[in-house]
Amino acid sequence: MAACPGCEPSKKNVGKADFVVALAGNANVGKSTIFNELTGVDQIIGNWPGKTVERAEALLQHKGYRIKVVDLPGIYSFSTFSMEEIVSRDFIAIEKPAAVVNVIDATTLERNLFFTMQLLELNAPLIIALNQADLLEKRGVYINTKKLEKMLGVPVVLTSAISGKGISELTDKIIEVVKAKKKVNNKVRYGKEIEDRIKKLEKHFSKIKSGYHKRWIAIKLLEGDSEIKKLIRSKKAVSMAKKFSNELTKIHGHDSTVVITAERYHIADRIARHVQSISPRKYNISDIIDKIALHPVLGYFILVGVIVGLLVWTFVVGFKISLYLSNWLAILEQLSPVVQGSFLTILWNGAFTGFVAGVTLVIPYVLPFYLFLAFLEDSGYLTRISFMLDRGMHKLGLHGKAIIPLLLGYGCNVPACFSCRVMETPKQKFVSAFLVTLIPCTARTVVILGLVAAFINIQWALALFAFDILLIILLGMLAFRVVPGESVGLIMEMPNYHLPSFKVIFKQTWTRTKSLIWIVFPIYIIGSAALQVFYAAGLLDPINNLLKPITVSWLMLPSVVGILLIFGIVRKEMTILMLAVLFGTTNFLTILTPVQMIVLSLVTMIYIPCLATIFALAKEFGWKRAWLITIIEIAVAILIGGLAARVLPVFF
């Protein structure tokens, strides 16, 4: 359904449009929600050409116009610290969308206007979507949009993304701006000493290699941006810029970059104070909740409680639902008309096993996990979790937002790998994905619980989970030092708490689940069928013998473990299922010693999660890096498993 009267969204021919509109703004300002409301369809997700940065676009039909809406990554500036910033900057400056909608969180107007200053420097055809103004009014603060329009020289529209208010007006304003084709009227000017030097520099830019506006180029040169210097052919202009930068430094006693940044904040502060009127502040429940949620002691108890609740659902309730589905699907398999003993039976059994693995993963574990996560995200609490864990994540070269993929990893490593896109730099994305694949997902948890907890005790099972966390910390610190590239800190606004929108939660859950289904089910079905055929043909026995030096000599396990680990590549709980099938018993104490159970569980927990995860890694980082992670984790699993086989007998 369209988000506004007359809108007829369509997924077809997204590339064919009358004009393109970009949505730009800080993170957590409601930009993606406005995107969904504008288009009325799910985001069409892809990557920017040659980049791992996510690109979302969709088509909007309104008043006879076909409008392609592109949702740019949420950023705070146009520096060169992250790929998201570079992608957004280049799209606006070089691709030149017909209009740029700058989504601003009205509750933090001054901070958001800092980014608006930079959009104006790019000479972008700007429209301000002043979002969450209704929340600001509850605090007794009102914004005069007419004054704001006059001071910025761009149109301003009030919106409420969560309720869809103002979306129709925003769409009308976009069409109005595009049809008018007015020259951009940037009324923002900096101090005289800066403006004089900007104007002098602009006169020397006769030949520029890109579509960047001259004013923006001049400002960047004054800031000493080394990348922008490459665009200027005039050595005289570069030399003059350096001279002017030194002059600004001498005048203000600070580096020219600091001077210009301070000027932006000064103007943003002046505009914010001028357009806002304050009346007695109303009761704000968010502030009261944060006194507890962000408390240095109580806050962490709440955080642990939320995460434990999430994992309890995954490992306890999800397991019971998965067991029920498995039993129901087993009855369905017995009703199959396929002739027993035929090749088709073998193929069908393998494919059906893969299908069952997919169903018993997505419905009981992933779907509820995504619902819970979307609830935390839309309520505003997930940002608090990221903030509180930020300092600890710095030890791994990451920041607080890394908790999102790490938490997802306990449900399933595949969506967790994709969610590493929330990290800012390529290095942080890759390190996050590496650590995510070490998280024991629900399938590996089944092995640990089914072997160690069931036949030894729960303490040894918990010890394996604790060891895994320690291993993640150690390997994360090592990866931070070894992997090339840069890591950036977390800059994140704290959105107000609010009652989550079920519409947003269900849409976000379905979007994430849908992308997982298209990857997991084909790989599970095809991979499981292929392994069933290989097993029936007796082709796995040679592999078993080939792996004996590792499985028998080093890991001190039965030789059949080679086959178990091969089947475990499709899905990890196949390890324990095949063990029962091959030996004809579920009393594993009759075929394995306690030490062997722990070693097998340990190796299963560490070595590469599953085939679907390998494909997910390849899609995000390329096959070279996917195989690198795979080989490293197999080597670490074998090394630690062999050492454990020699140390553990001391305790038994």
MOURQUI-V965032 format. One line per field, one symbol per residue. phi: phi as a letter, one per 30 degrees, with the letter a starting at -180 (. if undefined). psi: psi as a letter, one per 20 degrees, with the letter a starting at -180 (. if undefined). burial: # if it has 24 or more other ideal C-beta (glycine too) atoms within 12 Angstrom, else .. A space follows every 10 residues. Layout:
phi = ???
psi = ???
burial = ???
//
This chain:
phi = .ddbejdbdb cdhddcbdac bccblddicj ddddedddci bddccacdei bcddbbbacb cahicccdcc cdedbcacdc dbdddddddd dddcdhddab cddcdddbed dddedeeddd ddiddcbccd cidddddddi cbcddddded dcibdbbdbb edcididddd dddedddddd hddecdcdbc dedddedddd dedccdbbdb cdddddeddd dddidddded dcdddddddd dddddddddd dcibeedddd dddddddddd deddccbcce ddecdddddd dcdcddcded ddeddddddd ddedccdedd dddddddddd dddddddddd iddddddded ddddddeddd cdddcddddd dddddddddj ddddddddce dddddcicbe dddddddedd dadddddddd ddddcedddd dddddddcdd dddddedddd cdddccaddd dddddddddd ddddddddde dcddjcccdd bbdcdddadd dddddddddd dddeddedcd dedddddddd dddddddidd dededddeed dcdcdhcddd dedddddddd adddeddddd ddciacdddd bbdedddddd dddddcdeea dddddddddd bjdddddddd dddddddddd dddddccded cb
psi = pqiqpipnqq iqlhhoqhrp pqpqrrqkjj ghghghhghj rqpopaqqpj qjpqppqrpp ppliqopppp oqqorirlak hqhggggggh gghghmqhqo ooppohilgg hhhghhghhh hikqnqppon qkhhhhhhij pqpohggggg hhkqqpppqn hhijpigghg gghghggghh kqppmoipqa qghggghghh ghijmhopia jqqhgggggh hhikohhhhh iphohggggh ggghghghgh gijqqhghgh ghgghggggg gghhippprp prpohghggh hghjpighhh gggggggghg hggghfghgg gggghggghh ghhhjpjppq irhhgggggg ghghgggggi ggghggghgh ggghghghhi hhhhggghjg ghhhhjjaah iihghgghhh gphghhghii iiqgqhghgg gggghgiipo ahghhggghh gghhierhgh ghhggghggg gggghghghh hgpraqqqrp opqoqqqrpq phggghgggg gghghggigg gggggggggg hgggghikii ghhghhihhg ggggilrqhi hghghghihg phihghghgh ghikqjnihi iqrgghgggg hgghhgqpfr hhhghgghhh iqhghghggg gghggggggh ggghhhhhhh i.
burial = .###..#.#. ...#..#.## ########## ########## #####.##.. ########## ##..###### ########## ########## ###.#.#### ########## ########## ########## ######..#. #.#.#..##. ########## ########## #####.##.. ...#.#.### ..##..##.. ##.##..#.# .######### #####..##. ##....##.# ##.##..#.. .....##.## ########.# ##..##.... .....#...# ..##...... .##..##..# #.###..##. ##..##..#. .......... .....##### ########## ########## ########## ########## .##..##### ########## ########## ########## ########## ########## ###.##...# #.###.###. ##..##..## ..#...##.# ########.# #..##.#### #######.## #.######## ##.##....# ..##..#..# #..####### ########## ########## .#.....#.. ##.####### ########## ########## #...##.### .###.###.# ##.##..#.. ..
//
